[in-house]
């Protein structure tokens, strides 16, 4: 009897231990973290750094060597085109002019003497009193001395021109932003022209030369708005417009970059040349759209929290749908083909109805714009159908639509460029966008940034159910979502924290302290 009691007690103790270890200890309690669906504005920026410069700046140099004798302009001097801004000592240049004049006089005297000798020889030669050889020698001497006279005249003109170059004039109207010489300094113009001054044309109009990474340059377009800050005014935001995307690549630390020019108005003259600008170019924007944090779309809950009943229903629904689609495909294979142009001409009314149904998926983005004129759409459609004799397949119709809208976009862009050119005083007259308007427009279109995602909600059973949504613009923190199953103010789950305790934790050999089972967090990865 005692033996039976002892064995029963041991079994009970073991059962309790097993229960505590495998059931009580393995049960996790989760704390959910929530977020609400909200409406807001999404903006996508391309960030870059650049340097502020004047739109037009000229380095003024010298073509002659000498000593700077006078300066008529200094830093920040306002000058006009034609003003004298510096003078090089003309002593040696003046002597060069006198020397060239003396050489010219000597050449003229020699030419006159040769001409008189030739005339005498010619008279004797005509009377058969002089030989042919002497006549030829006199003629050659006369012509050679005439050539020497012309050379001496050219040397005199050159000397006078160098003397004129000793006076430095301002080539443009503007402000002297840099002076690199002083009175008494010697400048040498043997191989290259040394820079004396740098003159900026108009500091009220400046530009930022921003360096954009090749991974972002595809999103930048001419005409986009940009904001930037400078360290001198950290609390001020300045605005500008992208006016040019330069084609020349710049490799910096094995990274390809491109220079983007941003035109800036500087009416208050706060901005100065050389300042470093931290630029943000607005490449995409949507207002008053449903948005969720990116954590919500990346959240992957543990399997034990997911409502498998709902998932099984979803699987069965997709399975049945796929079977129905397969059956429809088999039936369509047994029917005569309707894509042949000659067998089944397209009905204009039916085609219009079908194109309106599938307009979002199969037409260019310009056709889905809310501002598009429906009458223009119908006119283009009728013109295409008429030009093809009313016999077109749906694919052919969509292809012709795309070509027509591409031509319209090019024409509109050219008109826009001409208007901009007139407003800017012809600044874009010789740029590539006049011949290739598509160059100034990037392929990044906010309306085309669509995808699929999933968010989780907590149902009445305390389990998580997925809701599949269409995603749109993403600004790096939040993403636009499109779904008829959720609305503004709905609560979604973005994370789950578990309070699981691990009783088998070992001592940390580095810290010498017992490790404790902390919170295990499930969130977007």
Buried (B, 14 or more C-beta within 10 A) or exposed (E): EEEEEEEEEEEEEEEEEEEEEEEEBEEBEBEBBEBEBBEBEBBBBBEBEBBBBBBBBBBBBBEBBBEBBEBBBEEEBEBEEEBBBBBBBBEBBBEBBEEBBEBBEEBBEBBEEBBEBBEEBBEBBEEEEBEEEEBEBBBEBBBEBBEBBEEBBEBBEEBBEBBEBBBBBBBBBBBBBBBBBEEEEEBEBEEEBBBBBBBBBBBBBBBBBBBBBEEBBEBBBBEBBBBBBBEEEEEEEBEBBBBBBEEEEEEEEEEEBBBBBBBBEBEEEEBBBEBBBBBBBBBBBBEEBBBBBBBBBBBEBEEEBBBEEBEEEEEEEEEEEEEEEEEEEEEEEEEEEEEEBEEEBBEBEEBBEBBEEEEEEBBBEBBEEEEEEEEEBEEBBEEBBEEBEEEBBBEBBBEBBBEBBEEBBBEEBBEBBEEBBEEEEEBBEEBEBBEEBEBBBBEBBBBEBEEEBBBBBBEEEEBBBBBEBEBBBBBEEBBBBEBEEBEEEBEBBBBBBBEBEEEEEEEEEEEEEEEEEEEBEBBEE
